Amino acid sequence: MTPSDDSHARHPHCVVCGARMQFARSLPRLGANPALVSYECKRCGHVTTRSEDEPQQRE
């Protein structure tokens, strides 16, 4: 898998409209708290944030 394939695979689909979400921002790990990453759906505006340590969902 190439880096671009890996990057594409990490972007989830929107649970509201099904479109591919785009990276919005990330927060680094702070103490015992995990690093967080947020994705935004440009089609409907839904935003989701998850831990970078969470396993990727299969789509």
Biopython code that builds the backbone (N, CA, C, O; Angstrom):
import numpy as np
from Bio.PDB.StructureBuilder import StructureBuilder

atoms = [
    (1, "MET", "N", (0.845, -1.181, 0.000)),
    (1, "MET", "CA", (0.000, 0.000, 0.000)),
    (1, "MET", "C", (0.886, 1.238, 0.000)),
    (1, "MET", "O", (1.825, 1.338, 0.790)),
    (2, "THR", "N", (0.590, 2.164, -0.872)),
    (2, "THR", "CA", (1.358, 3.404, -0.934)),
    (2, "THR", "C", (0.857, 4.372, 0.131)),
    (2, "THR", "O", (-0.263, 4.219, 0.619)),
    (3, "PRO", "N", (1.670, 5.375, 0.506)),
    (3, "PRO", "CA", (1.223, 6.344, 1.507)),
    (3, "PRO", "C", (-0.086, 7.024, 1.129)),
    (3, "PRO", "O", (-0.911, 7.282, 2.006)),
    (4, "SER", "N", (-0.300, 7.322, -0.148)),
    (4, "SER", "CA", (-1.555, 7.967, -0.543)),
    (4, "SER", "C", (-2.737, 7.020, -0.352)),
    (4, "SER", "O", (-3.828, 7.461, 0.008)),
    (5, "ASP", "N", (-2.531, 5.717, -0.590)),
    (5, "ASP", "CA", (-3.591, 4.740, -0.350)),
    (5, "ASP", "C", (-3.913, 4.678, 1.131)),
    (5, "ASP", "O", (-5.083, 4.611, 1.508)),
    (6, "ASP", "N", (-2.876, 4.699, 1.987)),
    (6, "ASP", "CA", (-3.067, 4.639, 3.430)),
    (6, "ASP", "C", (-3.832, 5.867, 3.907)),
    (6, "ASP", "O", (-4.738, 5.753, 4.731)),
    (7, "SER", "N", (-3.472, 7.040, 3.393)),
    (7, "SER", "CA", (-4.144, 8.276, 3.776)),
    (7, "SER", "C", (-5.614, 8.219, 3.376)),
    (7, "SER", "O", (-6.484, 8.623, 4.147)),
    (8, "HIS", "N", (-5.892, 7.724, 2.185)),
    (8, "HIS", "CA", (-7.268, 7.638, 1.707)),
    (8, "HIS", "C", (-8.067, 6.656, 2.566)),
    (8, "HIS", "O", (-9.236, 6.906, 2.862)),
    (9, "ALA", "N", (-7.454, 5.550, 2.967)),
    (9, "ALA", "CA", (-8.146, 4.539, 3.754)),
    (9, "ALA", "C", (-8.483, 5.037, 5.154)),
    (9, "ALA", "O", (-9.432, 4.543, 5.762)),
    (10, "ARG", "N", (-7.740, 5.991, 5.675)),
    (10, "ARG", "CA", (-7.979, 6.502, 7.017)),
    (10, "ARG", "C", (-9.154, 7.473, 7.076)),
    (10, "ARG", "O", (-9.695, 7.705, 8.158)),
    (11, "HIS", "N", (-9.558, 8.038, 5.959)),
    (11, "HIS", "CA", (-10.658, 8.998, 5.964)),
    (11, "HIS", "C", (-11.979, 8.240, 5.991)),
    (11, "HIS", "O", (-12.285, 7.493, 5.062)),
    (12, "PRO", "N", (-12.764, 8.426, 7.052)),
    (12, "PRO", "CA", (-14.022, 7.679, 7.175)),
    (12, "PRO", "C", (-15.103, 8.222, 6.245)),
    (12, "PRO", "O", (-14.981, 9.315, 5.691)),
    (13, "HIS", "N", (-16.142, 7.445, 6.093)),
    (13, "HIS", "CA", (-17.336, 7.911, 5.390)),
    (13, "HIS", "C", (-18.261, 8.543, 6.415)),
    (13, "HIS", "O", (-18.315, 8.101, 7.563)),
    (14, "CYS", "N", (-18.980, 9.564, 6.010)),
    (14, "CYS", "CA", (-19.926, 10.272, 6.870)),
    (14, "CYS", "C", (-21.078, 9.336, 7.237)),
    (14, "CYS", "O", (-21.644, 8.675, 6.366)),
    (15, "VAL", "N", (-21.428, 9.277, 8.532)),
    (15, "VAL", "CA", (-22.544, 8.441, 8.968)),
    (15, "VAL", "C", (-23.889, 9.074, 8.616)),
    (15, "VAL", "O", (-24.916, 8.397, 8.652)),
    (16, "VAL", "N", (-23.894, 10.358, 8.280)),
    (16, "VAL", "CA", (-25.133, 11.061, 7.950)),
    (16, "VAL", "C", (-25.476, 10.910, 6.467)),
    (16, "VAL", "O", (-26.589, 10.511, 6.124)),
    (17, "CYS", "N", (-24.512, 11.232, 5.579)),
    (17, "CYS", "CA", (-24.817, 11.230, 4.139)),
    (17, "CYS", "C", (-24.004, 10.220, 3.329)),
    (17, "CYS", "O", (-24.316, 9.984, 2.162)),
    (18, "GLY", "N", (-22.968, 9.620, 3.922)),
    (18, "GLY", "CA", (-22.186, 8.600, 3.234)),
    (18, "GLY", "C", (-21.006, 9.101, 2.420)),
    (18, "GLY", "O", (-20.268, 8.294, 1.855)),
    (19, "ALA", "N", (-20.808, 10.420, 2.344)),
    (19, "ALA", "CA", (-19.686, 10.976, 1.578)),
    (19, "ALA", "C", (-18.364, 10.737, 2.314)),
    (19, "ALA", "O", (-18.347, 10.549, 3.531)),
    (20, "ARG", "N", (-17.272, 10.748, 1.571)),
    (20, "ARG", "CA", (-15.943, 10.619, 2.171)),
    (20, "ARG", "C", (-15.654, 11.898, 2.950)),
    (20, "ARG", "O", (-15.818, 12.996, 2.420)),
    (21, "MET", "N", (-15.224, 11.762, 4.211)),
    (21, "MET", "CA", (-14.933, 12.926, 5.045)),
    (21, "MET", "C", (-13.501, 13.383, 4.810)),
    (21, "MET", "O", (-12.657, 12.597, 4.379)),
    (22, "GLN", "N", (-13.227, 14.647, 5.091)),
    (22, "GLN", "CA", (-11.896, 15.217, 4.917)),
    (22, "GLN", "C", (-11.296, 15.544, 6.272)),
    (22, "GLN", "O", (-12.002, 15.924, 7.206)),
    (23, "PHE", "N", (-9.977, 15.389, 6.363)),
    (23, "PHE", "CA", (-9.262, 15.735, 7.583)),
    (23, "PHE", "C", (-9.535, 17.195, 7.927)),
    (23, "PHE", "O", (-9.462, 18.067, 7.061)),
    (24, "ALA", "N", (-9.854, 17.460, 9.214)),
    (24, "ALA", "CA", (-10.107, 18.834, 9.656)),
    (24, "ALA", "C", (-8.972, 19.336, 10.543)),
    (24, "ALA", "O", (-8.399, 20.393, 10.280)),
    (25, "ARG", "N", (-8.642, 18.578, 11.600)),
    (25, "ARG", "CA", (-7.552, 18.998, 12.490)),
    (25, "ARG", "C", (-7.175, 17.849, 13.419)),
    (25, "ARG", "O", (-7.896, 16.857, 13.529)),
    (26, "SER", "N", (-6.033, 18.002, 14.084)),
    (26, "SER", "CA", (-5.605, 16.995, 15.052)),
    (26, "SER", "C", (-5.096, 17.677, 16.309)),
    (26, "SER", "O", (-4.628, 18.815, 16.277)),
    (27, "LEU", "N", (-5.199, 16.961, 17.407)),
    (27, "LEU", "CA", (-4.661, 17.403, 18.691)),
    (27, "LEU", "C", (-3.650, 16.360, 19.137)),
    (27, "LEU", "O", (-3.955, 15.168, 19.114)),
    (28, "PRO", "N", (-2.454, 16.774, 19.543)),
    (28, "PRO", "CA", (-1.433, 15.809, 19.950)),
    (28, "PRO", "C", (-1.785, 15.146, 21.280)),
    (28, "PRO", "O", (-2.604, 15.647, 22.049)),
    (29, "ARG", "N", (-1.151, 14.022, 21.523)),
    (29, "ARG", "CA", (-1.294, 13.316, 22.795)),
    (29, "ARG", "C", (-0.881, 14.266, 23.915)),
    (29, "ARG", "O", (0.107, 14.989, 23.786)),
    (30, "LEU", "N", (-1.634, 14.266, 25.012)),
    (30, "LEU", "CA", (-1.324, 15.117, 26.151)),
    (30, "LEU", "C", (-1.415, 14.275, 27.414)),
    (30, "LEU", "O", (-2.509, 13.916, 27.850)),
    (31, "GLY", "N", (-0.265, 13.960, 27.998)),
    (31, "GLY", "CA", (-0.244, 13.117, 29.190)),
    (31, "GLY", "C", (-0.833, 11.752, 28.886)),
    (31, "GLY", "O", (-0.398, 11.067, 27.960)),
    (32, "ALA", "N", (-1.839, 11.359, 29.685)),
    (32, "ALA", "CA", (-2.483, 10.058, 29.503)),
    (32, "ALA", "C", (-3.569, 10.094, 28.430)),
    (32, "ALA", "O", (-4.102, 9.048, 28.059)),
    (33, "ASN", "N", (-3.902, 11.277, 27.930)),
    (33, "ASN", "CA", (-4.946, 11.410, 26.915)),
    (33, "ASN", "C", (-4.389, 11.084, 25.531)),
    (33, "ASN", "O", (-3.277, 11.493, 25.198)),
    (34, "PRO", "N", (-5.155, 10.351, 24.726)),
    (34, "PRO", "CA", (-4.671, 9.984, 23.393)),
    (34, "PRO", "C", (-4.706, 11.164, 22.427)),
    (34, "PRO", "O", (-5.406, 12.150, 22.657)),
    (35, "ALA", "N", (-3.951, 11.050, 21.358)),
    (35, "ALA", "CA", (-4.015, 12.034, 20.274)),
    (35, "ALA", "C", (-5.388, 11.911, 19.618)),
    (35, "ALA", "O", (-5.924, 10.811, 19.490)),
    (36, "LEU", "N", (-5.950, 13.041, 19.206)),
    (36, "LEU", "CA", (-7.272, 13.053, 18.579)),
    (36, "LEU", "C", (-7.178, 13.588, 17.161)),
    (36, "LEU", "O", (-6.319, 14.413, 16.849)),
    (37, "VAL", "N", (-8.064, 13.112, 16.315)),
    (37, "VAL", "CA", (-8.131, 13.592, 14.938)),
    (37, "VAL", "C", (-9.605, 13.832, 14.591)),
    (37, "VAL", "O", (-10.472, 13.031, 14.939)),
    (38, "SER", "N", (-9.875, 14.944, 13.903)),
    (38, "SER", "CA", (-11.241, 15.295, 13.509)),
    (38, "SER", "C", (-11.368, 15.278, 11.993)),
    (38, "SER", "O", (-10.447, 15.660, 11.272)),
    (39, "TYR", "N", (-12.530, 14.826, 11.522)),
    (39, "TYR", "CA", (-12.856, 14.810, 10.104)),
    (39, "TYR", "C", (-14.169, 15.549, 9.906)),
    (39, "TYR", "O", (-15.059, 15.489, 10.754)),
    (40, "GLU", "N", (-14.286, 16.250, 8.777)),
    (40, "GLU", "CA", (-15.494, 17.005, 8.463)),
    (40, "GLU", "C", (-16.041, 16.565, 7.113)),
    (40, "GLU", "O", (-15.291, 16.348, 6.161)),
    (41, "CYS", "N", (-17.351, 16.439, 7.051)),
    (41, "CYS", "CA", (-18.014, 16.138, 5.787)),
    (41, "CYS", "C", (-18.324, 17.452, 5.096)),
    (41, "CYS", "O", (-19.097, 18.259, 5.613)),
    (42, "LYS", "N", (-17.734, 17.673, 3.940)),
    (42, "LYS", "CA", (-17.962, 18.912, 3.195)),
    (42, "LYS", "C", (-19.364, 18.952, 2.592)),
    (42, "LYS", "O", (-19.879, 20.030, 2.297)),
    (43, "ARG", "N", (-19.982, 17.791, 2.406)),
    (43, "ARG", "CA", (-21.317, 17.754, 1.813)),
    (43, "ARG", "C", (-22.389, 18.205, 2.812)),
    (43, "ARG", "O", (-23.218, 19.051, 2.477)),
    (44, "CYS", "N", (-22.387, 17.652, 4.043)),
    (44, "CYS", "CA", (-23.469, 17.957, 4.988)),
    (44, "CYS", "C", (-23.008, 18.697, 6.241)),
    (44, "CYS", "O", (-23.843, 19.158, 7.018)),
    (45, "GLY", "N", (-21.686, 18.821, 6.455)),
    (45, "GLY", "CA", (-21.172, 19.567, 7.590)),
    (45, "GLY", "C", (-20.978, 18.764, 8.863)),
    (45, "GLY", "O", (-20.550, 19.320, 9.874)),
    (46, "HIS", "N", (-21.284, 17.462, 8.845)),
    (46, "HIS", "CA", (-21.095, 16.618, 10.029)),
    (46, "HIS", "C", (-19.605, 16.519, 10.362)),
    (46, "HIS", "O", (-18.771, 16.379, 9.468)),
    (47, "VAL", "N", (-19.277, 16.594, 11.656)),
    (47, "VAL", "CA", (-17.893, 16.492, 12.119)),
    (47, "VAL", "C", (-17.800, 15.331, 13.097)),
    (47, "VAL", "O", (-18.679, 15.148, 13.939)),
    (48, "THR", "N", (-16.736, 14.548, 12.983)),
    (48, "THR", "CA", (-16.493, 13.468, 13.924)),
    (48, "THR", "C", (-15.056, 13.558, 14.416)),
    (48, "THR", "O", (-14.151, 13.901, 13.656)),
    (49, "THR", "N", (-14.853, 13.248, 15.689)),
    (49, "THR", "CA", (-13.522, 13.251, 16.292)),
    (49, "THR", "C", (-13.289, 11.895, 16.924)),
    (49, "THR", "O", (-14.169, 11.351, 17.592)),
    (50, "ARG", "N", (-12.102, 11.350, 16.712)),
    (50, "ARG", "CA", (-11.784, 10.051, 17.304)),
    (50, "ARG", "C", (-10.324, 10.008, 17.714)),
    (50, "ARG", "O", (-9.511, 10.822, 17.276)),
    (51, "SER", "N", (-10.015, 9.056, 18.552)),
    (51, "SER", "CA", (-8.644, 8.830, 18.981)),
    (51, "SER", "C", (-7.856, 8.253, 17.818)),
    (51, "SER", "O", (-8.372, 7.420, 17.073)),
    (52, "GLU", "N", (-6.618, 8.683, 17.653)),
    (52, "GLU", "CA", (-5.776, 8.100, 16.598)),
    (52, "GLU", "C", (-5.452, 6.649, 16.910)),
    (52, "GLU", "O", (-5.059, 5.894, 16.021)),
    (53, "ASP", "N", (-5.615, 6.249, 18.179)),
    (53, "ASP", "CA", (-5.329, 4.878, 18.580)),
    (53, "ASP", "C", (-6.486, 3.927, 18.289)),
    (53, "ASP", "O", (-6.308, 2.711, 18.357)),
    (54, "GLU", "N", (-7.682, 4.460, 17.963)),
    (54, "GLU", "CA", (-8.830, 3.608, 17.672)),
    (54, "GLU", "C", (-8.569, 2.808, 16.409)),
    (54, "GLU", "O", (-7.984, 3.315, 15.452)),
    (55, "PRO", "N", (-9.006, 1.547, 16.411)),
    (55, "PRO", "CA", (-8.856, 0.768, 15.172)),
    (55, "PRO", "C", (-9.723, 1.360, 14.077)),
    (55, "PRO", "O", (-10.789, 1.912, 14.349)),
    (56, "GLN", "N", (-9.266, 1.244, 12.844)),
    (56, "GLN", "CA", (-10.010, 1.778, 11.702)),
    (56, "GLN", "C", (-11.203, 0.881, 11.427)),
    (56, "GLN", "O", (-11.094, -0.343, 11.502)),
    (57, "GLN", "N", (-12.346, 1.486, 11.109)),
    (57, "GLN", "CA", (-13.531, 0.724, 10.754)),
    (57, "GLN", "C", (-13.422, 0.288, 9.305)),
    (57, "GLN", "O", (-12.941, 1.036, 8.454)),
    (58, "ARG", "N", (-13.869, -0.922, 9.035)),
    (58, "ARG", "CA", (-13.882, -1.407, 7.653)),
    (58, "ARG", "C", (-15.080, -0.815, 6.950)),
    (58, "ARG", "O", (-16.165, -0.712, 7.521)),
    (59, "GLU", "N", (-14.873, -0.424, 5.695)),
    (59, "GLU", "CA", (-15.958, 0.193, 4.924)),
    (59, "GLU", "C", (-16.252, -0.605, 3.691)),
    (59, "GLU", "O", (-17.136, -0.240, 2.916)),
]
sb = StructureBuilder()
sb.init_structure("model")
sb.init_model(0)
sb.init_chain("A")
sb.init_seg("    ")
for serial, (resi, resn, name, xyz) in enumerate(atoms, 1):
    if name == "N":
        sb.init_residue(resn, " ", resi, " ")
    sb.init_atom(name, np.array(xyz, "f"), 0.0, 1.0, " ", f" {name:<3s}", serial, name[0])
structure = sb.get_structure()
